[in-house]
Amino acid sequence: MYDLLRNAMFLLSPETSHELGLDALGAMNRLHMSGLLAAKNVDEPKEFLGMNLKNAVGIAAGLDKNGDYIDALDALGFGFVEVGTVTPLAQAGNDKPRLFRLPEKQAIINRMGFNNKGIDHLVAQVKKRKSNGIVGINIGKNKNTPAEEAVNDYLICLEKAYEVADYITVNLSSPNTPGLRDLQFGEPLNRLLGQLKEKQTQLNNQTGLYRPILVKVAPDMEPSDIEQVGASFVKYGIDGAITTNTTIKRDAVQGLKHCDEMGGLSGEILLEDSTTALRLFKEVVGDNLPIIGVGGITKGEDAALKINNGADVVQVYSGFIYKGPKLISDCVEAIKRNKL
Ligand SMILES: Cc1cc2nc3c(=O)[nH]c(=O)nc-3n(C[C@H](O)[C@H](O)[C@H](O)COP(=O)(O)O)c2cc1C
């Protein structure tokens, strides 16, 4: 059934079909019809950073930027849902077109630019949800905030999201916000991590709640960068890492329509680079830092590969667009088989 819907949707522009697809999922959920599409046999509870996930396969950030479809995504069978990236103030994102499909490689290029309705809207949506699954909130900076004030944007979002989120992801790795990836390295990174940790401690003392902070990194890092970034995460007591975001490389899609569009590339062709970054990261952080493995998962074995290279749990995005909810069951099954 998903294949039929996808084929119809793919006749529309990627962004229109993205919006219509999510609205359709939301409507099906309200009509208690998600079961028609939902993944089967995905009840495989997994403990991760003190949270009880329904299974080890989550939906990655960027699909539900505003938290408008949490119940619908939960009903499809995802083990956890990450919403965002959200910024302090609502913003329109980049000009359209900004989303491109490369179906020959089950890939997507996007330069959405953190289009979102702002943190207040997202927090209200998370509070309103009916499902009881784990929800992570992925936070970023507004485009107009100067780089030297970026830390404030993250602190504002952390404070507002803290009580309603099960975990917080700090997104330093989108290629679509100028200067964002510079925060991933050296002194800017250490300053940001130090202040986030301080705020987390303060909020923990105020609320009695401990919300893990994970940082999401890019796949386009040299091994020496990974060493330095991983060491900083451990030094500042960051709770976990998400490897990885989209890539700015284009080698694997040369010659295909849209291959030269600016933005982040995701999907099947990201698997190798993203998993290499995961493995190197794991070598640096060892057992000090749990990891969510994401990037290029389009079949069950890819999820098992991530686990074998150091991920504790996984997320999917592009593969889900191409394959639908069956990808969740395939990944859950492959991870289970891998353990036996
Ligand atoms: C259209 C689109 C929008 C995205 N938006 C975000 C975002 O807002 N924040 C974020 O951290 N990652 C975002 N991502 C990256 C995904 O969460 C994921 O890290 C990346 O796509 C690699 O996984 P995949 O190969 O399974 O798609 C986006 C990806 C796509 C395709």
The ligand as a MOL file (V3000), in Angstrom:
LIG
                    3D

  0  0  0     0  0            999 V3000
M  V30 BEGIN CTAB
M  V30 COUNTS 31 33 0 0 0
M  V30 BEGIN ATOM
M  V30 1 C 14.6470 16.8500 3.7840 0
M  V30 2 C 15.5610 16.6410 4.9430 0
M  V30 3 C 15.5360 17.5430 6.0110 0
M  V30 4 C 16.3860 17.3630 7.1010 0
M  V30 5 N 16.3340 18.2380 8.1530 0
M  V30 6 C 17.0940 18.0180 9.2420 0
M  V30 7 C 16.9970 18.8860 10.3590 0
M  V30 8 O 16.1940 19.8260 10.3890 0
M  V30 9 N 17.8220 18.6380 11.4110 0
M  V30 10 C 18.7070 17.5910 11.4390 0
M  V30 11 O 19.4090 17.4050 12.4280 0
M  V30 12 N 18.8080 16.7580 10.3950 0
M  V30 13 C 18.0210 16.9500 9.3060 0
M  V30 14 N 18.1210 16.0930 8.2490 0
M  V30 15 C 19.1220 14.9990 8.2860 0
M  V30 16 C 18.5250 13.6660 8.7430 0
M  V30 17 O 18.0320 13.7520 10.0550 0
M  V30 18 C 19.6060 12.5520 8.6730 0
M  V30 19 O 20.6290 12.8480 9.5970 0
M  V30 20 C 20.2290 12.4310 7.2780 0
M  V30 21 O 19.2450 12.6070 6.2820 0
M  V30 22 C 20.9210 11.0900 7.0710 0
M  V30 23 O 20.0170 10.0250 7.1950 0
M  V30 24 P 19.3220 9.2970 5.9290 0
M  V30 25 O 20.4130 8.9350 4.9670 0
M  V30 26 O 18.5820 8.1330 6.5440 0
M  V30 27 O 18.3810 10.3040 5.3530 0
M  V30 28 C 17.2840 16.2580 7.1350 0
M  V30 29 C 17.3020 15.3580 6.0560 0
M  V30 30 C 16.4520 15.5260 4.9880 0
M  V30 31 C 16.4800 14.5340 3.8530 0
M  V30 END ATOM
M  V30 BEGIN BOND
M  V30 1 1 1 2
M  V30 2 1 2 3
M  V30 3 2 2 30
M  V30 4 2 3 4
M  V30 5 1 4 5
M  V30 6 1 4 28
M  V30 7 2 5 6
M  V30 8 1 6 7
M  V30 9 1 6 13
M  V30 10 2 7 8
M  V30 11 1 7 9
M  V30 12 1 9 10
M  V30 13 2 10 11
M  V30 14 1 10 12
M  V30 15 2 12 13
M  V30 16 1 13 14
M  V30 17 1 14 15
M  V30 18 1 14 28
M  V30 19 1 15 16
M  V30 20 1 16 17
M  V30 21 1 16 18
M  V30 22 1 18 19
M  V30 23 1 18 20
M  V30 24 1 20 21
M  V30 25 1 20 22
M  V30 26 1 22 23
M  V30 27 1 23 24
M  V30 28 2 24 25
M  V30 29 1 24 26
M  V30 30 1 24 27
M  V30 31 2 28 29
M  V30 32 1 29 30
M  V30 33 1 30 31
M  V30 END BOND
M  V30 END CTAB
M  END
